[in-house]
Amino acid sequence: MAYDNICKYLAEEYPAEFVSWISGEKTSASDITVLKTELSVEPIRADSLTLLQTANQILHLEFQTLPSSNPPLPFRMLDYWVRLKRSYWCPVEQVVIFLKSTNSETLFINEFTDTNTTHRYRVIRLWEQDPTPLLTNPALLPFACLARSDSPTTLLEQVAAQVDRIEEPRQRGSLAACVEVLAGLRFDKDFIRQLFTEELMQESVIYQDILQKGLQQGLQQGLQQGRQEEALSLLMRLLTRRFGEVHPQWQERVRGLSLAQLEELGEALLDFEQVTDLTVWLDDHQLEENSDRSDG
């Protein structure tokens, strides 16, 4: 999901700002290590974890758009804690950050309880948070648009104004793109686009990468469900975002790929740097297919 990718990118790009926000204490980026987790064990995947290690603890951030999950979130948090404790044997602080308000009771649960076992973690509901400290920190601007406000549209306008004040073009573009994605949880898309232009979005390389990965995830789901037309549609969008207008000849060749080849191309696209890479890939796979036919 694009929301998860955005949040993970922000926390790993600006670890000191997130640690300071969560802990309330100023922290230098040089004192923090972003841990690349290797905790993925079925049936609970941990590849979306954000782990920030300071001198005396690990901060585990878990961003949630929807409260429902399988296994349930409280059990997942216990499972993560056990794995982290076993791997690093240091204090572990866990914080779940809910992005979007719903009526679910899960939003107010902060512990897992079973026979002789209780495990607690912190919960932050963004819509209850004071937007002031988020507005004054560029790294946290994307979360400010989801904070508490009697006039949400005014709040988003304030966020846009703060983004405009960022001098460095790449940072401004990336943060604007992150705001645009997260603001979609609360605001109408047309209103968002009035404040954040397409030209500004194009300044952000990370935005294009995040959206591409989101499209690729949708492609993989479509392939797994056997809907070839849906997979083709997503792959065409992916190609267009990567290279601009897709030449009709390429479209025709892609439409002729098998499901297995579509899946392989969806993975390969992340490594393509120029359109000639696509041409080479299609030529190579056409040669392989012709070779297999002649061998048969």
N, C-alpha and C positions, 0 to 999 in steps of 0.2 A: 504494500500500500504506500502511496506517495507520502502520506502524512508521517508514517513511521520513518521513512528515509530522510525526510526533511529534518525531523527532530533529532535523529541520530547524527546527521551531518552537523547541525548546529552545536550539539553538545560536544562533539569530537573536535570541531574547528575552534570552539571557544570554551575549553574546559575550565579555565580559571573563572570565567564569568558565571558558569553554571555552579561550580563549587561555592563561590561566594554567595550566590543567590540562595542556594539550598541551606548552606551552613550559617549564613549571616556574617561570615568573617572574610576579610580580604585575603586573597590567595594569589600567589604568583604562578604564572603558567609553567615556569621552570620547576616548580615543586609538584607538578602533576604529571602522571603518566597515563596515557590512554591505552587501556588494555584491549588487545584483540582477543576476544574470547574464543576458546575452543571447548565450550561446555555443551555443545549440541549432542544430545543423546535422546534417541526416540523413547517415549512418544512426545517428549517436550523439547522443542527446538529453542535454542538460545542465541541464534545468530542476530537477533534484533537488540540484544542487550547493549547498553551503554555503560561501560565500566571505567571509572576515573579513580586512579590510585594516588592518594596523597601520602604524606610521611607516616601517618598513623592509622589509615583505614582505606577501604575501598568503598567508593560511592557507586551504587548500582541504581541507574535511572531506568525506569520502565514507562514508556509513553503509551497511553491507551486512548484510542478514539471511541471504541465501543466497550462497555463493561463486560460483555459476555465473552467467554473463551473456553476452550476445551484442551486440557483440563482447566478447572476453574482457577481464576487468578490467584486467590489466596494460597492454593496448593502449589501453583507454579512458583510463587515467591519463596515459599519454604524450600522447594526443590532447588531453586537457584542459590539460595543462601547456603544450603548444605554443600553444593558443588563448589561454590566460591570458598567456603571455609576450608574444605578439604584441600583445595588447590593452593591457597595462599596463607591460610592459618593466621589471619589478622582480623580486626574488627570490620564488619561489613554493615554499612548503612544502606537500606533500601528505600527508595522513594518512587511511588507510582504517581504519575502526573496525568490526570484525566483532562483531555482537551475539550470535550463537548458535553454539555449538560443533557442528561436524560432523567427519566423517572426511576431508573433502576436502583434497587437497594445496594447493589454492589459498589456503587460510588461511595458509600459510607462504611464499607467494611475495610478494616485495616489489620486483620489477623486471620490466621488459620488455626482452628481448634479441633483437636481429636483427643482420643484417650491418652491422658498423661502428656499431652503435647500442646503447647501454645506458641505460635510464632507471630510476631508483630512487625509491621512495617509502616512507614509514613505514607500519607495520601495527600496530594495537593490537587484541589479542584480549581482549575484556572479561572473559571467564571466567578469565583469568590475572592480572587486575589486583587490587591490594590495595584492598579496599573502604573502608579508613579515610578517605582524602582525599575520597572520593565521599560518604561519610556525613556529613562535616562541612560540606559545601557544598550548600545547598538546591537549587541549580540542577542539580546532578549526581545527586541522589537517585534519579531514574528509572534511571540507569545502575548505581547501586550494587547493585540487586537482581540484576544479571547478573554481578557480580564474583566473585572467588575466595572460596570458603567451604567448610568441612568440614560445615557445617550450613546449607544454603540456606534452609530454612524459618525458622530463627532470624534469618538475615540479612534476610529480607523483613519479619519482625516488627520488626527494628531500623529499617528504612526507614520502616515505617508509623509508628513512634513518633516519628521525626524529622519526618515530615510533620505529625503532630498538633501539634508544637511551633511550627509556622509560624503567626504571629499574624494576618497579613492574609488574610481569607477567600478572596478571589479567587485569590491566589497559592497558597494551600493547596489549593484545589479543582483548579486547573490542574495543579499538580505531582502531586497524588494521581491525577488522571486519566492523566497521562503514565506514572506508575509502574504503574498498572493495565494499560495497554496493553502496555508493554515486559515486565512480569512474566509476561504470557501466553506469552512465548517459553520460559519455564522452569518455571512453576508451574501447578497445576491451577486452573481458573477459580473453583471453589467456595471454595478456600482464599483466593484473592485477594479474593473478595467478602466473606469474613469480616472482613478487615482494612480494606477500603475500601468504605464504604457507598454506596448509590445516592444518598442525600441529599448526601454529600460530592461525588459526581461532578456533581451538578446545579449546584454552585457554579461550575463551569468552563464558560465560554462557548467557549473554544478547543477543549475536548474535543468538544463537540457539533459544532463546525465541522469538526474533523478527521475525525470519524466520518462526517459528512455527505459530505465530499469523497471519503472512501474508498468510501462507497456509490455516489456518483456515478460513480467510476471503474469500479466493477463494473457499473453500469447501462450505461455506454458500451461496455464489453466485450460485455455481453449483446446490445446492439443490433447491434454490429458482426458478431456471430456469427449474427444472425438469429433468436435465441430470444426471441420476443415474450413468452411467459409468464414467463420468467426476468426479462426487463426490467421487466415490469409488477410482479412481486413486489418487485424492488429499489426501484422507484419508489414503491410503496406504503409500504415501510419508510422511505424518505426523507421522504415526506409526514408519516408518523406521528411521526418524530423531530422534524420541524420544527414541526408544529402540534398534536401530540397525536392523539387519535382522529380518524380520517378519516370524515367524514359519508358514509353510503351513497350519497347523490346524487352526491358528488364521485367516489367510487369508480367508479360507473357511467359517468360522463362520461370519466374517465381511461381506462377499459377500452375506450372507443370510439375512442380516438386511434389514428392510424396510427403506424408505426414512426418515420417522420420527425418527427411531432409529439411522440412520447415522448422522442426525443432532444432536441428543442428545449426541452421542459418540464424535462428533467433539468438542462440548462444554466441555464435561467431561474430555477430554484428557489434557486440560490445568492444571487440578488438579492432574493428575496421577504422582506419584513419582517413581514407579517401575513397572515392567512388570506384577507383580501379581495383580496390580490394574486393569489392562485390563482384566485379566482372571476372576477376581471377577465380574467386570461389565458385561462381556458377560454371565457368569453363572446366575447372578441375572436377566438379561433381558430375558434369555431363560426360566427361571422359571416363570417369569411373563407371557410370551407368552403362555407357556403350561397351566398355571392356567386360563388364559382368554379363551383358547380353551375349557378346561374342563367345565368352567362355562357356555359357550355357548351351 
